Structures are given as structure tokens and as C-alpha cells.
Amino acid sequence: MREGKNIAVLAGLVLSVSLLTASVTAMLVAYYDNRMYFRMSGSILQEIVEKQPKAEQELLAILHSYSRRAEDMPEHADSAESNLLQAYGYAQGDFLYPEGENVMIPAAVGFLAGGILFLMTILLQRKKEIERIHALTDYLEKVNTGGSGVLFPAGEDAFSKLQDEIYKTVTELYQTRDGALKARNHFAENLYNIAHQMKTSMTSISLAVQMMYKKPSAMHLDQIRLQISRLTHLEEALLLLSRIDAGTLTLERREVDVYTLLMLAADNLQELFAAAEVSVHIPEDGEMVIYADLDWTMEAVMNLLKNCMEHTPPGGTVYCSYEQNSLYTQIRIWDTGTGFAKEDIPHLFERFYRGGQAGKGGVGLGLALSKAIVEQQNGTISAGNLAEGGACYEIRFYSH
């Protein structure tokens, strides 16, 4: 409907201007032709009179028979000496009949119709502008009062850019509001998870202390030591995540050889792998370099290796591979365990998420930390199951 109104306004403007132009042109042409006809006729009669003075009275009678306004003569610029018709009292308008008036009357009607049509077109355009202003105002009022709505689609007009900018501003406001709500909900959820993790450890410590009062035992001391270690790990992980979220974690990015990165990460977990009776296979596939912080990237890789180790049965192996192309360097780490539960895969990198196969003693922050560290260095991380079984992690560090 809006497009129809725009087309109607444009057509009205074109038609009205065309009518006005045609009318003015017709009147000018009629005036010019009449003037030339008057002059030409006067010149011809002047020559006839000069050559035949006796014919002057007969010509006068003939002219009177063709004139309708001989007694009401307008003033004319031509002199009576050069134009015999004017000397006899004839004006330029006396010779309009019949062709001249047939042109002037339609021209005048066309001019009037064009003027009316032009005025109506301007009024329609003004009405359209007022409707657009009211629509934009109503939309902003709905937004300000918390409502929602969609502006009608508009073509190219004077308000199109304004409408686009309003859309952009409102969209940004909605995104900001949604982001603030998500951040608030995320903060509340994190507080709940932190309190739950601390409560679990503190409850275990409290029970162990009560049992020691009744019957001192090294087992209770080991339980207290384990829970304190768990709380310490939780504190360190939360501090690290808070620094990443605040953008205050300093990463010293430089050239790092991928093979060296994997070997250092595996060496730091050598005792854990030996206790779990799981081996690590890291092939030497040539020199490949990434631009990253060695220590923090090694921390991220260690979390993945440890997670694979915990889900690999004794005697199994955790495998690593890496490759490089013009776009990115990819590191793959996978195990020979049972893989992830299908319902756990979408939530693996969420903070405090612990799947049904999670190991005991964890707090659900290891994979979230790895993801945050990798993404801080222009990388991505994903997880899934292999076709032949086992869990697999993929890290990609992009070149640009």
C-alpha cells in the first residue's frame, strides 16, 4: 500500500508538471502564431493599398466582415504606419477565430487542471510525510514504554535513512538489554555454583573434623587435605576466569612450536598418566609454529589431555596430531574411551557443567578455562565423538 501511494504521488507530480508545461507551451505558440499572422496580413494589405489605392475601401469592408471585436481595440506595440490593419483599428486578437481560440481555451483548461493536480499532489505528499512522522513517533513511544512492534516496510523516501537509523538504535538497545539480562542471570548462576562447590567441600571438611573428635584417623586428615586442595583449585580457576572476563589477563604471544607445546603439556602430566596406566602418543610431524602464549596455551592443552586421560581405560592411549594450512593450525587430541554422552556435547565448555561421566573431585571449570584461553588468542575449540569411538577435541589457531 505504501508503494502504491509513492507511485501515485510521483505520477501526480509528473502529470501535473506535464499539463502545466503543455498549457504554457500551447499559449505561447498560439500567441506567437497569431502575432506573426497579424503582422503578415498587415504587410500584405499595406502593399495592396500602395499599389491599388482605390481598393482600400473594399479591403476595409472585407476586414469588418471578419472581425468580431473591431470596436473594442487593445493597445498594440506596432505602429499604424507599418501595419495597415492596426491603422484601420484592428488588434492582434481580432484574428484568433477560429483556430486561435480553439487553442487558447484548451490551453487555459489544461493549465487550470495542471495547477489543481499539482496542488493535490503536494497535499498528498504532505499527508504522506505526516503519516510517516506519526508512525515513527508511535513506534518510539512503544519502545520507550517497553512494548514491541515492527515499522511498516518503506521504500526510498526522505524518511528511509531516519527509519534505518531508528531500527539500528532500537536493535542495539534491545541487544544491550538482553546482554545485561544474560550477564545478570549468568552472574547469579555462577554465584549459585560457586556457593554449591564451596558448601560441598566445607561440609566434607566439617564432617571429617567431627569424626576426628570421636576417633582420630589419618583417613579423615586425607579427606580434609583433599577438600582444601579442591577449594584451592576452585579459587585459582575462578580468579583466572575473572581476569579473562575483565580483559586483564596478560598474554605474551610469540612464536611457539606445536610439537614442543604438546610435549611440555604431556611432561607436566606424566605422573598422572603413569598412575592411570595411560600413555600419550605425540608424533613429530615437522616444525609448525603458532603465535601464542606458551604457558597459558600449555595450561589449556593440559586440561584437554587430563580430561581424555580420565576417560581412557587402563592400558589405553591418548593421541595427539597437528597440521597446518594457509588459514589455521589445527591440533587434535582424542582418547580410546567411550566418548561423550550425546546430551553432554552442547554443554561441555559451560562453566561448572559436569556430565554424567565426569570424574570425581572436579569442579567443571577445566574445559571452560581452555576455551577462554584459546579464544583469547584468535582460536576456536570444539569437541565431539569419533566414528570409531572415543572423545575428540579440536583446537584451531587462525593465522589472521
N, C-alpha and C positions, 0 to 999 in steps of 0.2 A: 504493500500500500504506500509506503514511503517513497519507493522508487517511482510509482505512478504519479505522485504529487510532484516529484522533482522533474519528471519528464513533462508534466503539464505546465509547470512554471517556465521551463526552458522553451517549450513550444509556443506558449503565450507571448514571451518576450520576442522571439524570432518573428512570429506572425504580426504582432503589433508594430515592431520596427519596420517590417516589410511593407505593411499597409501605409504607415506614415511616409516612408521613403517614396513609395509608388505614387501616393497622392501628391506630395510636393513636386515630384518629377513631372507628373501629368499637368499640374497647374503651370509650372514653369515652361513646359513645352508648348502648352496652349497659348500662354501669353506671348511667347516668342514668335510662334507661327502667326498669331493674329496681328502682331506688330509688323512683321515682315509683309504680310498680306496688305495691311493698311498702307504702308509705305509704297509698296509696289503698285497698288491700284492708283494711289495719288500721283505717282510719277507718270504712269501711263496716261491718265486723264490730262495731266499737265501738258504732255507732248501733243495730245489730240487737240486741245484748245489752242495751243500755239500754232498749229498747222491749219486748224479749221475753227477760227473764232466764231463762225456762225453756229457751230454745233454745241456751243456752251449751254444754251437754254435747254436743248434736248437732253443733254447729259444730266443737267440738273434735275429735270423731271424724272428721268430714269432712276437716279440715285434716291430721290424722295420716295419712289415706289418700293425700294428695297430696304429702306431704313425704318426702324421701329422707334428710335429714340432721337430723332433729328432735333426736336425742340429742347431736349434736356442734354446739353453737351457738357462733358467733363473737360477740365483744362488739360492740355497736352503740351509736351515739350517741343514738338516740331513747329516750325514757323509756317504761317499761312502762305508766305511767298514760295516755299519749296514744296508744298503739298496742297494741291487744289482741293482735295476732299476736306481738309481742315478749313480752308478758306471759305468753303461753302457751308461750314457749320457741322461737319460730321466728325465724330470721335471714333477712336480705335474700337471701342466696344460695340459700335453700331453694326459691325460686320461679323459678329460672332455667330449669328444664326445661319444654318442650323448646326454646323459641326462644332463650333466653339462652345456653345452651351452644353452640347452633349458630352463634352469632355470635362467641363468645369464642374457640372453638377455631380457626376460620379466621383470626381476627384475630391470634392468637398465632403461627400458622404464617406468616402474611404478614409479621409483624414480624420473625420469625427469618430468613425468606428475604430480606427487605429489608436486614437487618443484614449477612448474608453477602454479598449482592450489592454492598453499599456497600463492604465491606472488600476484596472482589475488585477493584472499580473503583479504589480507592485504590492497591492494589498494582500494577494495570496502569498507572496513571498514573505511579507511581514508577518502574516499569520503563521506561516510555517516556522519562522525563526522564533516566534513567541512560544509555539508548541515545543520546540526543541529545548528552549531555555527552561520551560516548566518541567519537561521530562528529566532533564539533568538535575534540576533542583529537587524534584521529588525523590530521585534516586539517592542523592546525597543525604537527604533527610532520613530515608530508610536506613542507610548505612550508619548514620550518626545515632539513630535510636536502637541499633542492634539488629535491625531487620536485614533481609537479603532480597535481592532482586537482580534482574538482568535487564540492561538497557536494550531497547529495540535496535536491530541492526540498521546502520545508517550508511548511505552512500557517501560520495565525495562532496562535501559542502564545507561551509565556513566553520562548522562546529565539529567536524570529524576529528581534527587533531586534539581539540579540547576533550572530546569524549574518550579518545585513546589514552590521553594522559590521566583522566579520571579513573579509567579502568586500571591502568598501571598502579596508580597510587592506592586505590582500594585493594587491589590484589596484594600489594606489598604490605598493607596494613593487616590484611587477613593472615598472610604468611607470618608476619611478626607476632600477631596474637596467637596463632596456632603454635609457633615455635616457643613462645613464652609458656603456653599451657603444657606443651610436651616437656619443656625443661622443668617446670614445677612438678609435674607428675613423675618425671624421671628422678628428680631430687628426692621426692617423698619415697619413691620405691627404693632408691639407694639407701636412704636412711633406715628404712624398714629392714632391708637385707643386712646392713652393717650391724644394726641392733640385734638381729637374729643370730648372726655369726658370733658376735661378742657374747650374747646370752648363752649360746650353746657351750662355748669354751669356759665361761665363768661358772656355769652350772657344773660342768665336769670337774673344774678345779675345786669348787665348794664341796662337792660330794667326796672327792679324794681326800680333802683336808678332814672332813668329818670322820671318814673311815680310818684315817691315821690316828685320830684321837682315840678311837676304840681299839685299833690294832695296827700299830706302825708296820709298814711294809714297803719294800723297795718298789713294788709294783705301783703303789699309789704315787710315789715320787716320780716314776717314769711317766705316769699319766699326767701329773701336773706339768712336768717338763714338756711333754708333747703339746699340751694345750697352750702353754706360754709361747712355744715356738710357732704354733698356729696363729696366735694373736699377733706375734711379731711380723710374720709373713703378711697377714692381713693389713697391718699398719703400713708396711713398706709398699705393698701394692696400691693401697688407697692413696698414699702420698704421691706415688708416681703417676697414677691416673689423674689426680688433681692437678699436677704440674702440666700434664699433657693437655687437659681440658683448658687450663688457663693460658696455654701457649708459652709457658716459662721453662719448658724442658729444653736445654741447650744440646743440640746435636752437632757434633763436629764431623761433618760429612767430608769424606776423602775417598780416594780410590782403594777398594778392598777386593782382594782376590776371593772368588766364591769358594774355591776348594779350601783355602785357608780358613775362611769363616766357618764352614761346616766342620772341619777337623777340630777347631778350637772349641766349638759348642759341644761336640761329642766328647772331647777330653774332659770337659768340666762335669760331665755326667757319667764318667767312666765307672765310678764306684756304684752308682745306682743301677747301671746296666749290668754290672757284674753280679750284684745281689739278685737282680731279677732273672739272671741267666739268659739275657737277650743281647744279641750282637748288633753292631751297626755296620752297614756297608756303604762306603762313600767312594765312588770311582773317581779316578783322576782323568778327567776329560779335557785337559788342556787349560790354559790360562784364560779366565774370563773375569772381567773386572766390573764391579758396580760402584756407584757413588753413594756411600752410606757411612753412618757412624758405626764403627766396628763393635764397640762394647754393647750398645743398645740393640743393634741388629742381632748380635750373638745371643743376647737375652731372649729376643723373640724366637729365634730358631731353637734355643734350648727348651722353651715351653712346648714347642711342637714335637721335638724329639722325645721329651719326657712323656707327653700325652700318648704318643704312639707306643712307647715302651710299656706304659701301664696297661695297654690293651693288647699286648702281644704275649702269647703263652710262652712259658719257659722253653728254651731251645729255638725260639723264633728269631727273626731278624727284622730290624728297621732299615729301610732302604732310602737312599738319597740319590737324586740326579739333578743335573742342571744343564741348561742350554741357553743360547743367546742368539738373537736376531737383531735387525736394524731398529726394532721398536722397543724391545724389552729383554730383560734377562729373567729366566724362569727357574725357580728352584722347586723341586717336588720332593716331598717326604711322605712315605707311606709304610704301613705295617702289614703283618700277615695275620691280624686278629679277625674278629667277627665283623668289624666295621661299625658305623654309626646306626642307631635306630632311625628309621625314616622320619619320625616326628621330631627328632632332635636336631636334624641338619639345619633348618631355618634359624635356630636359636643358639648355635654353637658359640658364636662370638659375642653373645649378650653378657653383660656383667652379672655375676652371681648365678648364672644359669648352670645347673648341674643336671645332666641327663641321667637316665636310668642306669647307665653303665659307668658312671663317674667313680673314680677311685676314692677311697676313704681319706679323710684329712684335708682334702682340697677345699677351696673357698669359691671356686668358679670365676676366678679372675685371670687365669693364665692366658687363655685364648683371647680374651678381651684386651689384655696388655699387648700381646703380639700384634693384634690387628691395629691398635693405636700407634705402635712404634713403626710398623711398616707403612701405614698411610701417611705418617708424618714425613716420610722420605720418598714421596711420589711413587708409592707402590700399592698393590692390592693383595689381598689374601682370601682364599676360598677353601672350602672343604667339601668332601663328598666320599662316596664309596667306589671302590674299583669293581669292575665287572667280575673279576675272579675272586673277589672278597678282600676285605681289609679297608682301613680308612686311609684317605689320601689328602694331604694339604698341598696347595699350590701358592707360591709367592711370586709375584711379578714386580720387578723394579723397572720402571719405564725410563727410557733414555732422555725424553724431553718432557 
